[in-house]
Structures are given as C-alpha cells and as structure tokens.
Amino acid sequence: MSTTTAVAPLTIQDAEVLVTAARRAAEAAGATVSVTVLDAGGHLLAFRRDDRAVLISGETSTRKAYTALQLNAPTADLVDAVKPDGPFHSLQTALDRPLLFIAGGLPIHRDGRLIGAIGVGGGAPEQDHGFATAAVEALA
C-alpha cells in the first residue's frame, strides 16, 4: 500500500508574499512591472500592476505565469525551444492557449510538487526572470 503526503496548496498569503517580493526587487532595480500569481489549476490568485508599468505588462506577466505552470519550467529555459529549429517551434500556434516564451515566468514547487506559478512583465526579460526568482526565494 502506497501512501501519499498532501502538499499544502499555494495560498493567498503565499501569493501576497510573492507579489510583494517581486515588486520590491523591481523597485530596487528602478523597474515598473506587473506580477501575476496562479494556483496549480491555473486560476488567478493575485495580480498587481505598478501605476507606471506599460499596459501590456499585465498580459505578458499572466501569459508567462501560465506558460511556466503548463510546462512546469521557467520560461527563460524555453526560449530556445520555440526557435525555428527547436522542438516546440509550432507549440505557440498549435494550441489555443496564452503561452509566452519570454523570460519572467517560474513554476512554484512545494515539497517537490507543482503548486502554482508566477509571471513578471514590464522589465527586460532577464530582469523579469530575476524579479520572479527573488519572489520564489522569498517564499521558500
């Protein structure tokens, strides 16, 4: 008989920690961003757009989070996979899903299990990845 241990889901309190940490990292870098946090089912737990963040950053942060969740991988690690010679080249157009292969999305794990994802948009892709990483580290 095998037993499984329940893993606590991502909570709204966790989401608030993630948003706050990402925004603090962005502020320290002088960037204005949007931050999206999704639970394991892809449902929105938290969203925040800085007043001066470009409007499209709201959409990009959400798509980055969704992509990281669905593929259980940092979006930064997937950029090469969608290039013309990459294994996921046609994935963006094959599915009717809001995927975005730009750095800034990270899956969130607890006890080795996927519990959600965060996406940050508004800075340069490398910056957004760093802000998301700071947020996940703050949650750990």
ABEGO torsion letter per residue (X at the ends): XBBBBBBBBBBAAAAAAAAAAAAAAAAAAGBBBBBBBBBAAGBBABBBBBAABBAAAAAAAAAAAAAAAAAGBBAAAAAAAABAABAAAAAAAABBBBBBBBBGBBBBBBGGBBAEBBBBBGBBAAAAAAAAAAAAAAAX
